[in-house]
Structures are given as structure tokens and as C-alpha cells.
Amino acid sequence: MPETEADALKNGQTARDLALGVLDEAETCTLATAAPDGTPEAATVRFVANDQYTISINTATTYRKYENLTANPRVAVVVDGDQENIQLEGTARELEGPAVTGVHERYAAKYGQSDYLTNEHSTCFEIDPDWARLLYDGGFPPDYVMLVGDGRTEVH
């Protein structure tokens, strides 16, 4: 019996390839943070990702997201692809030293060199996902594959 597309996606490898393609091709993601008073805030940011679905962002210490990330490192991220999207939640941590250089190199490879990466207010955060899922159709409820985590989180 031939595998359906959904079956193929659920076997892991195809979903992983599809998810990594979304992360590689998407120019921006939506980063949701909480202000120190609990007010939710969202920002569209450029990003780079690795094959463990870890998202790295560059920001400025003068931006509100910096204050939010340092006060409460819990975040949510959505990366929209042409047909699929990735949702994840995790913890952000500010990078230092060689880790920053690595993110800058990956940013430059994806977006081109920018003074934004090296100005005096520039800093980088890495977001390690607690859970991540690939939504691969527009139905309701959407079909999805868990990339990180156990899948006990309801799709909403």
C-alpha cells in the first residue's frame, strides 16, 4: 500500500527536511515576548536556525525586545513558509564571545553583511525550543508533526 503524504511526513525524515527547508528559506519570523509588566509583544525579526530547530536572532540593546528577553526569557516563535509553518516555544539566552561571531557569520551568509550586526548596541540571542511543530496543511484542525517535544500541547 503506498504511503500518503501525511504518512510520509509523520515518519520523521520528510518532516525534518521540510521543516529545515522552511527555516532556511524564510526571511523573517514572528517573535513573541512579554514585557516586564506581562504585556505581550510581538516583533518581526530576521533569524538563522540550525538543524536542531534552535533559532538565533540579532537585536539591539536599545529595543524593547531586549528588555523583554532579559526580564523573561520565555518566548514563542512562528516561522511562515510558503505552504507550511513552524511554531515553537522555548527559552532565549544572550550569547557572548565566539557564539556571537558564529551567528554574525550565519546572518551575513543569509542576508548579506550589515552594520546592524556590529554596531555598539548589537547583541544576539539563541532560542532553544522546548517544543516545536511543523504545520503542513491549512485544514481545520491543521495536520502537524512534532519536531521537538511530546505533542501533548493542543494545536491552537
TIZA-665410 format. One record per residue: residue in three letters; y, x, z of N, C-alpha, C, O in turn. Coordinates in steps of 0.001 Angstrom, whole numbers, plus 524288, in hexadecimal, padded with zeros to 5 digits. Layout:
<rs>
ALAYXZYXZYXZYXZ...
</rs>
This chain:
<rs>
MET7FB648035180000800008000080000804D380379800008053B806F68034APRO80885802A27FC6680D2F805EB7FC38810C1804F7800E4811338009D802E4GLU81347809318028D81718808C8806C481BFD8060E804C881DAF806F08005ETHR81E3C802BE80811823508007E806BC827868046C8083A826738083F80AEFGLU82C62803768066F830AA806FA807D3831598072680DBF8323480B5280FFBALA830FA802958104D8319A8026A815FF82D548059E818A382E688087981C5AASP8287E8052B816C38243C80836819068253880E098184D8244F8112481BDBALA8271480F7D813AF8282581501812A582C69816FD8164782C0881B558184ELEU8307C813D88171E834B08157D81A99832BD8160D8202A834778198C822FBLYS82F3E812BB821C482D66812DA8272C8299281746828408283D8183782CC6ASN827C381A06824368240F81E448252F826B7823338272B8240D826FA82880GLY82BE8823428276382EAB827A8829B68313282B4A825CB835F882BDA825CAGLN82E2F82DBB8228383068831B581F0B8345482F7281B3D83888831AD81A8CTHR8331A82B25818C8836C4828DF8151483BB882726817E084004827F1815E0ALA83B2E824D681C6B83FC48233981F7884304827FF820F2847D0827D8820AAARG8407382C2E8227E8433C830F9823ED846468331D81F4584AD98348381FC6ASP843BD8335C81AC384665835448161284B10831CE814B884F3D833C28135ALEU84A5582CB38151A84E8D82910813F385309829BF817D285795829D981644ALA851C882A3781CD9855CA82AE7820E5858BD830058202285D898301A8207ELEU855FC8343B81F1B8589F8393D81E4E85C0C83916819778602283B9C81953GLY85A718362A8158185DB28357D810DE862C38329C81223866EE834108103AVAL8626982E898155A8671982BA9816FB86AC382F58819E886F7482F6F818DBLEU868AA8325C81D8A86BE4835F68209E86E5C83A2A81D3A872C083BD681E40ASP86BA083BDC8194286DA483FEE815D2871E083DD781225875C48407D81129GLU8711D8392181023874A18370880C248796B8344780E5787D848344D80BD3ALA8790E831EF812E387D7582F0481510881F0832BB8165C88115836ED8188CGLU886A2831328150488B41834648160688D56833A381B9688F6E8374981DEATHR88CC382EEF81DB188ED582DBF822E388AF282A72825F68873B82844823D2CYS88BEF82A2A82B058890C826A382E6B88CFC823F98320289179825A78326DTHR88B4781FD98348E88E8581D458387588C9A81EFE83DCB8880581E5783F19LEU8901B8212E840D888EF78231C846138916181F5684A018961C81E79849F1ALA88E3381D1C84D618901A8199A8517588FE581C6B856B088BDE81E8A8583ETHR8945F81C628595F894D781ECD85E858974F81AD486231898D0816918608CALA897B581C3B8671889A62818EB86AEA89EBC81C0E86D6D89DF48208586F0AALA8A34D819B386DBD8A7BB81C22870678A68781C7C8763D8A311819BE87825PRO8A95381FCC879148A8518203E87EAF8A89681B07881A18A60281A65885A3ASP8ABB28174787FAB8ABF381226882408A7B280E6D880588A784809EA881FEGLY8A4388104F87CD489FEB80D1F87AE08A10380A6E875BA89D7C8080F8737BTHR8A5C580AB8873CC8A71B8084586ED48A40B80AD886A6B8A42B80F9E869DEPRO8A149807BA8674389E6A80A11862EA8A22380BC685E9C8A6108093285D94GLU8A0E18102085C1D8A3FC81223857CD8A042814238539E89C238164D854D1ALA8A1BB8136784EC789E938154A84A658A2038186F846BE8A6A38174984617ALA89FB981C64844638A29181FB3840B489EEF8212383C3789A40821F083CF2THR8A12F821718379E89E598236E8331C89F228294D833038A38D82B32832FCVAL89ACE82C2F832F589B1D831E08332B897688344B82F2289374831FC82DAAARG898CE838F882D698953483C1982A518913483E6D82E078923B83F0C832AFPHE88C9E83FB682BEF88869841AD82F3F884AA844F882C12884A5844D082743VAL8818A847EA82ED287CF584A7582C95878698492B830318792C847F6834C9ALA873B28496E82E1586F17848108312D86AB584BE78300686AA584E7D82BF8ASN8670D84C36833AF8627884F7C832C085DA984C148320885E0D8474983222ASP8592284E7D8314F8546C84B7E8303985203848FA8351284DDD84691834BBGLN8548E8498283986852F7846C683E4F856A58423283F6F8568A83FF1843AETYR859E6840DA83B9485DA783C8983BE88620383D9283FD286485839E9841AETHR862EC8427C841138674E843F88446B86C2D8441A8410C86C458469C83CF2ILE8703984163842CB8752C840F583FFD87910844C184269879868450084731SER87BD8847B383F3587FFF84B27841138851B8495A83EAC8856C8484F839FDILE8891F84901841F888E46847788401D8924584B8E841B78918584E6E8457EASN8967B84BC083ECF89AF084F018402589F6C84B528416A8A02A8476B83EB5THR8A25F84C7A8456B8A6E18494F846D08AB0C84CDA849278AA56851998497DALA8AF4B84A9384ABA8B38284D8684D328B3E884BEA852EC8B301847668544FTHR8B54284FA6856288B5D384E9085BC18BA6A84AE885CDA8BAF7848FF8613BTHR8BDA6849ED859048C220846658599B8C0CE840BE858318C41283D4A858EBTYR8BC2183FBA856358BA9C83A78854938B83083779859148B604839C685CB3ARG8B89583249858D28B66D82F0C85D018B08182F8885D678AE5582F0C861AALYS8ADE3830798590E8A82F830FE8596A8A6A1835BE85CAC8A282835B985F26TYR8A9E6839D285CB08A8C283E5B85FFC8A8EA83CCA865C08A55B83E11868B8GLU8ACF483A14867488AD4D8383F86CB88A8AA834BE86E0A8A6588353687239ASN8A7598314686A798A2F182DC286B5C89DD1830C386BFC89AD382FC386F9DLEU89CD38346C86876897EA8375B868908976983AC486D6A8931983B8386F6ATHR89BBB83CD186F4D89B778401F873FA89B1983CD9878F58990983EAB87CE7ALA89D148380B878CA89CB58349887D5E8976D831D487D9A895478310D881D5ASN89553830568790D8906282D83878C388DA482F2E873BB88F1982D6486F83PRO889C283285874168874B834A286F618837E830E886CA4881528325686899ARG8829E82C3986EB087F168287C86C1E881D182628867608863882443867C8VAL87F358264C862E28817F8247685DFC87D888215C85ACC878D28218C85BC1ALA87F9481E858570187C7081C05852F187EB181DB984DB58836581E9484D34VAL87B4981E35849D387CD981FFD844A887A1C81C9D840968758A81B408412FVAL87CF781B4683C6E87AAA818AD837E787C0781BE3833188809081D3283230VAL8780A81D2383009878B881FE482B18876F381C2E826CB8725F81ABB82689ASP87A9581AA68236C879558170E81F298780A819FD81A3987B1181D438186CGLY87387818CC818098721381AC8812E9872F78169780ED38750B8126E81009ASP8716D817A180A0D87220813CB805DE86ECA80EF4806CA8709980A93805F9GLN869FE80FB3808778666180B5C809518648A80AEC80EFE86325806AF810C7GLU8648C80F3B811C28627480F6A8170B866B58113381AD086AC68133381933ASN865B48107281FD48692A812DA823A386603814C28284886192813258292AILE868738183D82B338660E81A7082FDF86980819048347886E40819BE83455GLN86712816FF83882869BD815E883D6986757819738417F8629781A2D841A3LEU86AA781BAB844D58688A81ED48490E86C1281E9684DCD870BA81D7384D69GLU869CB81FA88523586CA8820408571886AEE825578598686670826F7858F8GLY86E92827DC85C3D86D3082CCC85EA48718182EE08620F8752082C178638FTHR87103833D88633E874AC83685866B08774383AF6863B4874A983E2386133ALA87C7883B1C8640687F7F83F318616C8808F8439E8653788176842C2869DCARG8806E8486286326881ED84CE38665B885598506E86314884628514285E71GLU88963852838659A88D00855FC862EB88A5E85B3E8620D887BE85D4A86585LEU88B1885D6085D6F888AC8625A85C0688C73866DF85CE5891378663A85CE5GLU88A2486B7485DA388D3B8703885E4F88AA88749F85B418860F87453859E3GLY88DAB878B285A3688BAC87D8D857FA8890B87CF8852BA88B0887A4384F48PRO8848187F8985214881D587F9284D068804F87A2184B1A87FEF8794684662ALA87F6E8767584EA987E138712384D068828786EAF849F28819086BD484632VAL8876286FBE84B7588BF386DC0848AA88C2D8702A8433F88D3186D6E83F6DTHR88B4187531842DD88B45877DF83DD3887478756983A2B8885C874A58358CGLY882B98743083C3387EAC871B3839068805786C66836F787F6486B298326BVAL882D28693F83A42884BB864268388A888F9864DC83469888FD8621C83076HIS88C918688583549890B68697A8317388E6F86B1182C2C890558695A82819GLU88A6B86E4D82C38887F686FEE827508857786B4C82483885E086AD281FBFARG882E3867E582779880688634B825258848185F6F8231E883C885D1381EFETYR888CF85ECC8260588D2B85B888243788F5E85DA081F178901F85AAF81B5CALA89064862BC81EED892A58651781A3A88EF68646A81590890C08637F81132ALA889EA864DC81670886288641D812368862885E7C810418857685D8D80B96LYS886EE85ABF813C2886C9855318124A88C02853488102288C1E8505380C58TYR89053854F18128389577852BD8113C89952856A380EE589D638550C80CE1GLY8982585BA480F1E89BDE85F9B80D8089EC3861BF8123989EDC85F5281660GLN8A116866428118B8A3EB868C4815D68A8D2865A38172F8AB5D86372813BESER8AA1F8657581C448AEAB8628081E058B11F8651C822C18AE608670F8262FASP8B64F86523822EB8B90A867238278A8B7E5863C582C528B87C8658B830C0TYR8B64685EF882B6F8B4F885B6C82FB68B0A985DB8833338B08385CBC837E7LEU8AD3C860BB830DB8A8E0862FE833CE8AA938676B837688A7FE8687683B53THR8AECB869F7836278B02886EBB839028B57986E9983BA88B751872A083D88ASN8B7F986A1183BDB8BD0C869ED83E7E8BC4986A66844688B7E486A0684652GLU8C07486B338473B8C01786C3F84CDA8BDE0867B9850068BC298688585472HIS8BDE1862F284DD78BBE785E61850A78B66285CDA84EFB8B42D8592085113SER8B42985FA484B488AF1185E508491C8AAAE85F4084D188AA958633784FD1THR8A72285B8C84D578A27F85C1F8509889E078590A84E1D89EF0855A884AD2CYS8995285A3084FA9894BA8579A84D7A8916885541851C98911C8574F8561FPHE88EED850EC8507F88B2384E6C853EE8861384DB2850EF8860E84CE684C31GLU881D284DFB853CA87CAE84CE2851A387A9C848198547287AF4847C18593BILE8787484464851828766883F91853B18708283FAA8532D86E6083F6584EE0ASP86DED8400E8579D8683183FFB857C48666D83A5885872867C1837E885C5FPRO863728382E854B8861F3832A98551385DAA831A785917859DC8349285979ASP85E6282D7285C1285A3B82B6485F73856A9827E485C40851EB827BE85D06TRP8590F8251F858AF85621821F9854F385934821BC84FDD85DFD8223084FCDALA8565B8210684BA9858C18207B846828551D81D338432D8505781D9284399ARG8576E81A0183FE28543D816D183C60856B7816998370485B7B816D98366ELEU8535E8162183322854E18158D82DB18542480FD482C4884FC980DCE82C85LEU8585F80D3882AD18580F807E8828D0857D48084D822EA85B4B80A938207ATYR853B78061482099852E9806FE81B0E852ED80216817B98517F8025581324ASP8547B7FDA7819DD855667F921816848599B7F5C6818F485AEA7F66581D8AGLY85BB17F241815E685FF87EEFB817BA85E3B7E9A8819918617E7E63081A3EGLY859237E8E281A6A8573C7E3D781C28858AC7E2BC821C585AE77E60D82473PHE857657DE1382389858497DCB5829018533F7DAAD82B47851077D6F68292EPRO8515E7DCEE82F70853637E1CE8319E852157E65682DFA84E4E7E60F82B04PRO8552E7EA7B82E2D854417EEDF82A9984F317F1BE82BE184D9A7F21183067ASP84CBC7F3CB827DF848337F733828BA84A387FC8F82A2F84E157FE6C82804TYR847947FF0582DE0849408042E82F90844938076B8312E840578056383238VAL8457380C798315E8419F810468332F844488138283761848A78155D8369DMET841AE8143383BCB843C68179183FE38432181D3E83E3983EE981EDF83C97LEU847518203383EA48473F825B483D78846C3828F3842768442582CFB8428BVAL849588271E846A3849258299184BC7848C28252184FB584B868213A84F37GLY8456F825A785388844E1821A68578C8402C81E378569383D3E81EF3852D5ASP83F8581A6685A1683AC78174985A0383B57811E9857838377980F1885704GLY840068106F855F2840B080B7D853408414A806C8856B9841578025F854CFARG841C08079985BCA842528031485F47847C0800A485F068488B7FC5886107THR84B798034D85C9B850B98013585C09850B27FD0A857CC84ED47FDFE85378GLU852C17F86F85902853037F44085528856E87F58F850DE85AFC7F7E3851E8VAL855B27F41984C23859617F4B3847D885D887F08E8488085C507EBF284918HIS8626E7F22984865866C87EE74848C886B7A7F085845F186F8B7EDF4845D2
</rs>
